């Protein structure tokens, strides 16, 4: 007697497995977090800042209980109120360079109730871990002002990110930026 081939059984098993992968792929795409404004991805976080960076005359870093004001005099950075303290010029340069190079990675939220999730409670709140960063020109006008929430977010093996809120909006963006340390202990600066 000729033996019946098992082709049909194998075929249906493979078809079922293939169909399962297709269903998992569709479910994965449907459950993926919504990505907003695809046009913004990999664009500079702060438009035209590279043209204005040389106009920056002061940098203000502030949280709920501390404030550091750096100002530039004769192309050197000084800490207001602690002029005898030698500011690490390279650290200020690295901070400014990181801000200029920051690029949009993904929009995360536009809702005020989501701020805590990204470490962006208002700095007036004593539980806030956010750091407000303001770059000002010689006329004390804001060149750029934003808040940084959680910052040491791994984007890939070689890229770091930070949650940034552009003031005065509630828009939170995950930016590709490497902030080494934004601590407000003046001795680190």
HELIX and SHEET records of a PDB file:
HELIX    1   1 UNK A    7  UNK A   31  1                                  25    
HELIX    2   2 UNK A   38  UNK A   40  5                                   3    
HELIX    3   3 UNK A   49  UNK A   52  1                                   4    
HELIX    4   4 UNK A   53  UNK A   55  5                                   3    
HELIX    5   5 UNK A   89  UNK A  101  1                                  13    
HELIX    6   6 UNK A  112  UNK A  118  5                                   7    
HELIX    7   7 UNK A  186  UNK A  188  5                                   3    
SHEET    1   A 8 UNK A  76  UNK A  79  0                                        
SHEET    2   A 8 UNK A  67  UNK A  73 -1                                        
SHEET    3   A 8 UNK A  58  UNK A  62 -1                                        
SHEET    4   A 8 UNK A 131  UNK A 136 -1                                        
SHEET    5   A 8 UNK A 142  UNK A 154 -1                                        
SHEET    6   A 8 UNK A 160  UNK A 166 -1                                        
SHEET    7   A 8 UNK A 172  UNK A 176 -1                                        
SHEET    8   A 8 UNK A 103  UNK A 109 -1                                        
END                                                                             
